[in-house]
């Protein structure tokens, strides 16, 4: 007979991780779609103007956004591949926010803390959502 354990409060963090992945993936996909449709971008500075073609970055953001969105849905179903992608994405976010510490110290520390909790929830307690 299989023993079933009661889910802990970490299930909420797992759902939080899934929701954050869904939101982040959706925003990246929208950003990618906008970059594909409006592919010419101009930036004016004090020394001159820079004209960029964002089509390639648009496709990268669209595809990665869809992958992250699907990973978020998968995290909430207990899928191990989705949990792995979630851990990788949170790790990348943690590194990016570490690099942003000099610019936005409080915000970066908050996001690093959330990323650590999300990674812990997905690794240590991710099995609790498995049916």
Secondary structure as UniProt FT lines:
FT   HELIX           10..37
FT   STRAND          40..44
FT   STRAND          49..53
FT   HELIX           55..75
FT   TURN            76..78
FT   HELIX           80..99
FT   TURN            100..103
FT   HELIX           105..124
FT   HELIX           126..129
//
